[in-house]
Amino acid sequence: MENGAVYNETTEPEAKAPRRRPFGCTLQHLRGWRLPAKVVQAIFSFVAVVCEEIVDDCSYCSGLYFFEFISCSAFLLSLLILCVYCTDVYESLGKEKVQKL
């Protein structure tokens, strides 16, 4: 009796690993005007942080501290949004969790 008639191959051919982009960058989730808008938002919020840090003296600093908090928060959140939407994090978390975030 021949072994080929009774036994099938037990190993499957090795599948090719999907090609990964450098740093997992993708632009498919921010198409059209949304990507330039988020980049401009990040740039403007960074400029606001830098302009706030230039101020040396102020007589009533509470408004300046509030502006510092808002501009720094906007910069960090816009970077977070860009990182989530432009990397593989979006696929790993899922659309529902990203919307909740």
Backbone as a chain_set.jsonl record, in Angstrom:
{"seq": "MENGAVYNETTEPEAKAPRRRPFGCTLQHLRGWRLPAKVVQAIFSFVAVVCEEIVDDCSYCSGLYFFEFISCSAFLLSLLILCVYCTDVYESLGKEKVQKL", "coords": {"N": [[0.839, -1.173, 0.0], [0.501, 2.164, -0.759], [1.855, 5.116, 0.732], [0.977, 7.639, -0.023], [-1.683, 7.406, -0.79], [-3.1, 6.943, 1.512], [-2.348, 8.774, 3.535], [-2.517, 12.285, 3.994], [-0.862, 15.41, 3.389], [0.368, 16.99, 6.301], [1.145, 19.489, 6.988], [0.585, 22.898, 6.348], [1.116, 25.118, 3.616], [3.374, 27.832, 4.161], [2.052, 30.939, 4.881], [2.399, 34.168, 3.44], [3.524, 36.919, 5.307], [1.587, 39.838, 5.999], [2.378, 42.844, 4.296], [3.973, 45.385, 6.008], [3.658, 48.821, 6.687], [6.065, 51.494, 7.061], [6.462, 52.369, 10.398], [3.808, 51.864, 10.716], [2.189, 53.673, 9.379], [-0.667, 55.099, 7.904], [-2.976, 56.663, 5.722], [-5.624, 56.348, 5.303], [-7.813, 56.778, 6.964], [-8.084, 59.46, 7.433], [-9.11, 61.267, 5.169], [-9.255, 63.47, 2.324], [-10.119, 66.77, 3.174], [-9.773, 66.52, 5.885], [-7.302, 65.571, 6.96], [-5.343, 67.676, 6.299], [-6.592, 69.687, 7.819], [-6.389, 68.763, 10.478], [-3.608, 68.734, 10.75], [-2.989, 71.458, 10.445], [-4.365, 72.393, 12.666], [-2.833, 71.246, 14.734], [-0.408, 72.561, 14.296], [-1.12, 75.295, 14.696], [-1.932, 75.193, 17.401], [0.469, 74.487, 18.591], [2.002, 76.749, 17.985], [0.579, 78.572, 19.527], [1.219, 77.667, 22.102], [3.969, 78.194, 22.124], [3.953, 80.996, 21.791], [2.723, 81.735, 24.17], [4.66, 81.004, 25.987], [6.585, 82.894, 25.519], [5.891, 85.212, 26.806], [6.997, 87.252, 29.356], [6.458, 88.904, 31.655], [3.481, 89.534, 33.493], [0.572, 91.228, 34.63], [-1.939, 90.384, 35.553], [-2.185, 87.18, 35.771], [-3.914, 85.045, 35.565], [-5.582, 84.676, 33.326], [-3.638, 84.176, 31.402], [-2.552, 81.776, 32.325], [-4.765, 80.126, 32.02], [-5.049, 80.235, 29.23], [-2.643, 79.0, 28.575], [-3.104, 76.404, 29.543], [-5.292, 75.602, 27.912], [-4.221, 75.838, 25.287], [-2.035, 74.073, 25.381], [-3.36, 71.676, 25.972], [-4.946, 71.43, 23.665], [-2.944, 71.104, 21.739], [-1.732, 68.658, 22.543], [-3.928, 66.887, 22.379], [-4.592, 67.097, 19.662], [-2.302, 65.98, 18.531], [-2.58, 63.401, 19.553], [-4.926, 62.579, 18.236], [-4.029, 62.619, 15.578], [-2.056, 60.632, 15.74], [-3.578, 58.351, 16.386], [-5.407, 58.1, 14.232], [-3.71, 57.952, 12.027], [-2.063, 55.744, 12.244], [-1.6, 52.196, 12.928], [-3.087, 51.882, 15.18], [-5.755, 52.551, 15.082], [-6.996, 50.393, 13.725], [-6.384, 48.338, 15.534], [-7.707, 49.068, 17.906], [-10.361, 49.45, 17.108], [-13.319, 50.757, 15.526], [-15.509, 51.569, 17.139], [-14.431, 51.871, 19.737], [-12.571, 53.876, 19.271], [-14.228, 56.016, 18.618], [-15.517, 56.339, 21.082], [-13.339, 57.117, 22.576]], "CA": [[0.0, 0.0, 0.0], [1.287, 3.371, -0.923], [1.56, 6.118, 1.772], [0.301, 8.791, -0.599], [-3.111, 7.179, -0.904], [-3.721, 6.913, 2.836], [-2.026, 9.962, 4.333], [-2.402, 13.595, 3.352], [0.152, 16.267, 3.999], [-0.127, 17.542, 7.57], [1.54, 20.888, 7.153], [0.074, 23.821, 5.345], [2.171, 26.016, 3.139], [3.521, 29.033, 4.984], [1.455, 32.135, 4.271], [3.233, 35.365, 3.516], [3.089, 37.927, 6.28], [1.156, 41.059, 5.312], [3.406, 43.873, 4.221], [3.739, 46.458, 6.968], [4.175, 50.133, 6.322], [6.982, 51.997, 8.082], [5.817, 52.936, 11.585], [2.377, 51.603, 10.637], [1.499, 54.88, 8.903], [-1.676, 55.0, 6.863], [-3.768, 57.885, 5.628], [-6.951, 55.989, 4.812], [-8.874, 57.199, 7.882], [-8.198, 60.916, 7.357], [-9.059, 61.581, 3.74], [-9.791, 64.761, 1.894], [-9.722, 67.969, 3.891], [-9.628, 66.261, 7.322], [-5.881, 65.485, 7.33], [-4.736, 69.018, 6.396], [-7.208, 70.442, 8.913], [-5.798, 68.317, 11.746], [-2.21, 69.169, 10.787], [-3.018, 72.905, 10.704], [-4.771, 72.555, 14.063], [-1.671, 70.933, 15.57], [0.587, 73.633, 14.13], [-1.609, 76.5, 15.378], [-1.907, 75.015, 18.858], [1.881, 74.546, 19.0], [2.385, 78.166, 17.93], [-0.033, 79.216, 20.696], [2.022, 77.299, 23.278], [5.235, 78.928, 22.035], [3.669, 82.415, 22.048], [2.435, 81.892, 25.593], [5.906, 80.886, 26.735], [7.402, 84.081, 25.266], [5.486, 86.269, 27.74], [7.841, 87.254, 30.549], [5.789, 89.523, 32.794], [2.066, 89.85, 33.343], [0.034, 91.774, 35.873], [-2.993, 89.449, 35.954], [-1.72, 85.993, 35.043], [-4.874, 83.94, 35.551], [-5.973, 84.463, 31.931], [-2.506, 83.585, 30.7], [-2.459, 80.375, 32.734], [-5.875, 79.428, 31.379], [-4.681, 80.111, 27.825], [-1.59, 77.99, 28.517], [-3.739, 75.092, 29.718], [-6.106, 75.297, 26.739], [-3.386, 75.646, 24.1], [-1.261, 72.847, 25.56], [-4.302, 70.565, 25.841], [-5.313, 71.318, 22.253], [-1.798, 70.551, 21.025], [-1.564, 67.238, 22.872], [-5.061, 66.131, 21.852], [-4.504, 67.014, 18.202], [-1.283, 64.976, 18.244], [-3.165, 62.093, 19.839], [-5.847, 62.253, 17.147], [-3.23, 62.286, 14.405], [-1.402, 59.335, 15.958], [-4.565, 57.269, 16.343], [-5.995, 57.942, 12.906], [-2.705, 57.748, 10.978], [-1.271, 54.541, 12.503], [-2.365, 50.96, 13.049], [-3.839, 51.886, 16.431], [-7.174, 52.62, 14.732], [-7.462, 49.033, 13.461], [-6.256, 47.481, 16.714], [-8.735, 49.428, 18.881], [-11.704, 49.311, 16.54], [-13.996, 52.031, 15.27], [-16.368, 51.944, 18.267], [-13.6, 52.363, 20.851], [-11.966, 55.163, 18.888], [-15.269, 57.036, 18.743], [-15.708, 56.594, 22.509], [-12.154, 57.817, 23.055]], "C": [[0.885, 1.238, 0.0], [0.882, 4.416, 0.118], [0.789, 7.307, 1.223], [-1.195, 8.612, -0.686], [-3.809, 7.261, 0.441], [-3.54, 8.23, 3.586], [-1.968, 11.207, 3.466], [-1.282, 14.369, 4.026], [-0.426, 16.92, 5.251], [0.263, 18.997, 7.77], [0.977, 21.707, 6.014], [1.217, 24.688, 4.842], [2.183, 27.301, 3.951], [2.975, 30.24, 4.228], [2.408, 33.31, 4.423], [2.651, 36.329, 4.539], [2.648, 39.181, 5.524], [2.249, 42.113, 5.363], [3.048, 45.028, 5.134], [4.361, 47.746, 6.466], [5.146, 50.595, 7.404], [6.221, 52.737, 9.178], [4.306, 52.722, 11.568], [1.571, 52.766, 10.123], [0.517, 54.557, 7.787], [-2.501, 56.276, 6.875], [-5.195, 57.594, 5.194], [-8.079, 56.452, 5.718], [-9.064, 58.711, 7.916], [-8.03, 61.312, 5.9], [-9.612, 62.968, 3.477], [-9.238, 65.906, 2.717], [-9.438, 67.709, 5.365], [-8.166, 66.192, 7.763], [-5.216, 66.856, 7.36], [-5.322, 69.856, 7.53], [-6.603, 70.046, 10.258], [-4.338, 68.736, 11.863], [-2.132, 70.664, 11.079], [-3.425, 73.175, 12.151], [-3.602, 72.28, 15.002], [-0.621, 72.033, 15.487], [0.15, 74.895, 14.86], [-1.575, 76.353, 16.9], [-0.468, 75.007, 19.377], [2.384, 75.984, 18.997], [1.799, 78.913, 19.124], [0.749, 78.899, 21.961], [3.325, 78.085, 23.28], [5.01, 80.411, 22.335], [3.378, 82.672, 23.522], [3.715, 81.843, 26.41], [6.816, 82.096, 26.539], [7.11, 85.181, 26.276], [6.314, 86.147, 29.02], [7.097, 87.756, 31.783], [4.321, 89.742, 32.47], [1.543, 90.346, 34.688], [-1.083, 90.894, 36.421], [-2.787, 88.159, 35.162], [-2.755, 84.881, 34.96], [-5.352, 83.637, 34.133], [-4.876, 83.807, 31.112], [-2.354, 82.109, 31.058], [-3.591, 79.546, 32.115], [-5.583, 79.212, 29.889], [-3.592, 79.06, 27.638], [-2.184, 76.589, 28.624], [-4.513, 74.689, 28.467], [-5.234, 75.011, 25.524], [-2.549, 74.372, 24.204], [-2.162, 71.617, 25.425], [-4.706, 70.355, 24.388], [-4.172, 70.717, 21.44], [-1.65, 69.056, 21.29], [-2.714, 66.388, 22.32], [-5.032, 66.04, 20.332], [-3.404, 66.049, 17.78], [-1.802, 63.567, 18.497], [-4.101, 61.665, 18.72], [-5.079, 61.872, 15.89], [-2.56, 60.922, 14.556], [-2.396, 58.187, 15.856], [-5.058, 57.04, 14.924], [-4.973, 57.625, 11.819], [-1.789, 56.553, 11.232], [-2.191, 53.338, 12.603], [-3.183, 50.884, 14.333], [-5.34, 51.882, 16.149], [-7.734, 51.22, 14.487], [-7.412, 48.156, 14.711], [-7.317, 47.809, 17.772], [-10.14, 49.159, 18.358], [-12.394, 50.647, 16.462], [-14.83, 52.496, 16.472], [-15.557, 52.504, 19.432], [-12.935, 53.682, 20.524], [-12.992, 56.273, 19.006], [-15.558, 57.34, 20.204], [-14.548, 57.391, 23.083], [-12.23, 59.287, 22.705]], "O": [[1.896, 1.304, 0.699], [-0.309, 4.594, 0.371], [0.015, 7.923, 1.955], [-1.923, 9.604, -0.656], [-4.987, 7.612, 0.506], [-4.479, 8.736, 4.2], [-1.441, 11.187, 2.354], [-0.822, 14.006, 5.109], [-1.579, 17.351, 5.255], [-0.268, 19.659, 8.662], [0.907, 21.258, 4.87], [2.172, 24.954, 5.571], [1.138, 27.796, 4.372], [3.376, 30.524, 3.099], [3.127, 33.422, 5.415], [1.438, 36.521, 4.617], [3.262, 39.549, 4.522], [2.955, 42.245, 6.363], [1.954, 45.586, 5.047], [5.451, 47.75, 5.893], [5.062, 50.138, 8.544], [5.427, 53.634, 8.894], [3.594, 53.355, 12.348], [0.374, 52.849, 10.398], [0.839, 53.831, 6.846], [-2.696, 56.891, 7.924], [-5.906, 58.501, 4.761], [-9.222, 56.514, 5.266], [-10.098, 59.192, 8.379], [-6.931, 61.65, 5.46], [-10.331, 63.547, 4.291], [-8.03, 66.001, 2.933], [-8.909, 68.59, 6.044], [-7.823, 66.702, 8.829], [-4.574, 67.188, 8.357], [-4.608, 70.654, 8.137], [-6.334, 70.912, 11.091], [-3.875, 69.059, 12.957], [-1.298, 71.095, 11.876], [-2.891, 74.082, 12.788], [-3.404, 73.015, 15.969], [-0.015, 72.395, 16.495], [0.95, 75.508, 15.567], [-1.225, 77.299, 17.605], [-0.212, 75.471, 20.488], [3.111, 76.392, 19.903], [2.453, 79.796, 19.678], [0.926, 79.773, 22.809], [3.743, 78.588, 24.322], [5.799, 81.017, 23.059], [3.75, 83.716, 24.057], [3.848, 82.552, 27.407], [7.736, 82.299, 27.331], [7.983, 85.997, 26.573], [6.335, 85.104, 29.675], [7.108, 87.107, 32.829], [3.956, 90.086, 31.346], [2.018, 89.931, 35.745], [-1.163, 90.681, 37.631], [-3.182, 88.075, 33.999], [-2.49, 83.855, 34.333], [-5.511, 82.471, 33.771], [-5.146, 82.984, 30.237], [-2.061, 81.286, 30.191], [-3.383, 78.394, 31.733], [-5.84, 78.134, 29.354], [-3.609, 78.314, 26.66], [-1.803, 75.691, 27.874], [-4.401, 73.551, 28.012], [-5.48, 74.044, 24.803], [-2.376, 73.667, 23.21], [-1.76, 70.622, 24.822], [-4.799, 69.215, 23.93], [-4.411, 69.905, 20.545], [-1.464, 68.276, 20.356], [-2.482, 65.277, 21.842], [-5.409, 65.012, 19.77], [-3.551, 65.362, 16.769], [-1.498, 62.645, 17.741], [-4.073, 60.509, 18.299], [-5.435, 60.909, 15.212], [-2.506, 60.147, 13.602], [-2.071, 57.145, 15.287], [-5.118, 55.899, 14.465], [-5.342, 57.075, 10.782], [-0.82, 56.368, 10.496], [-3.4, 53.44, 12.392], [-3.903, 49.909, 14.546], [-6.11, 51.277, 16.895], [-8.815, 50.888, 14.975], [-8.295, 47.325, 14.924], [-7.78, 46.905, 18.468], [-11.004, 48.691, 19.099], [-12.097, 51.56, 17.232], [-14.853, 53.687, 16.785], [-15.95, 53.497, 20.044], [-12.752, 54.521, 21.406], [-12.659, 57.37, 19.452], [-15.822, 58.493, 20.543], [-14.734, 58.233, 23.961], [-11.317, 60.046, 23.027]]}, "num_chains": 1, "name": "protein.A"}
